[in-house]
Amino acid sequence: MSIDMSKLASGAAYGASAGTIANGLLTRLSPDEWSAVGVLAGILVALLTLGINWYYKRKATLAQIKALQRWPTAPGLTEE
């Protein structure tokens, strides 16, 4: 497989452009401001994880309740 020179040059140009944009965005904030961004992002991710976990735990619990209401004496579900 040969690499076309125009595709190589185009990829290099796009990569350099993306790197320049990323450098401009990353150096816009001071290290203290990036620390605040990190803390806020961590809190946001924690809250998002909490919400998703609550949703699926509730969904599983409701499915168990529905199964117990449908088959109250299913084997393995009663304590003997």
C-alpha positions in Angstrom: 0.0 0.0 0.0 1.5 3.3 -1.0 0.7 6.5 0.8 -0.3 9.3 -1.5 1.8 12.4 -0.9 -1.2 14.8 -1.0 -2.9 12.7 1.7 0.2 12.7 3.8 0.6 16.5 3.5 -3.1 17.0 4.2 -2.9 14.9 7.3 0.2 16.7 8.5 -1.5 20.1 8.0 -4.6 19.0 9.8 -2.5 17.6 12.7 -0.5 20.8 13.0 -3.6 22.8 12.9 -5.3 20.7 15.6 -2.1 20.9 17.7 -2.0 24.7 17.4 -5.7 25.0 18.4 -5.2 22.7 21.4 -2.1 24.6 22.5 -4.0 27.9 22.3 -6.9 26.5 24.3 -4.8 24.8 27.0 -2.6 27.9 27.6 -5.5 30.2 27.9 -6.1 29.2 31.5 -3.6 29.4 34.4 -2.7 26.2 36.4 -5.0 27.4 39.2 -7.9 27.8 36.8 -7.2 24.3 35.4 -7.3 23.0 39.0 -10.8 24.5 39.4 -11.9 23.0 36.1 -10.6 19.6 37.3 -12.5 19.8 40.6 -15.7 20.9 38.9 -15.4 18.2 36.3 -14.8 15.6 39.0 -17.9 16.7 40.9 -19.9 16.6 37.6 -18.7 13.1 36.8 -19.5 11.9 40.3 -23.0 13.3 40.2 -23.6 11.8 36.8 -22.3 8.4 38.0 -24.6 8.7 41.0 -27.6 9.4 38.8 -26.9 6.6 36.4 -26.2 4.1 39.3 -29.5 5.1 41.0 -31.5 4.7 37.8 -30.2 1.1 37.1 -30.4 0.0 40.7 -34.0 1.2 40.8 -34.8 -0.5 37.6 -33.4 -3.8 38.9 -35.3 -3.4 42.2 -38.6 -2.8 40.4 -38.0 -5.8 38.2 -37.4 -8.0 41.3 -40.6 -6.6 42.9 -42.5 -7.4 39.8 -41.1 -10.9 39.6 -42.0 -11.6 43.2 -45.5 -10.3 42.7 -45.9 -12.5 39.6 -44.4 -15.6 41.1 -44.5 -15.3 44.9 -43.5 -18.9 45.6 -40.8 -19.4 42.9 -38.1 -21.9 44.0 -35.0 -20.2 45.3 -36.7 -17.0 46.3 -38.2 -18.2 49.6 -36.1 -18.8 52.7 -36.5 -22.3 54.2 
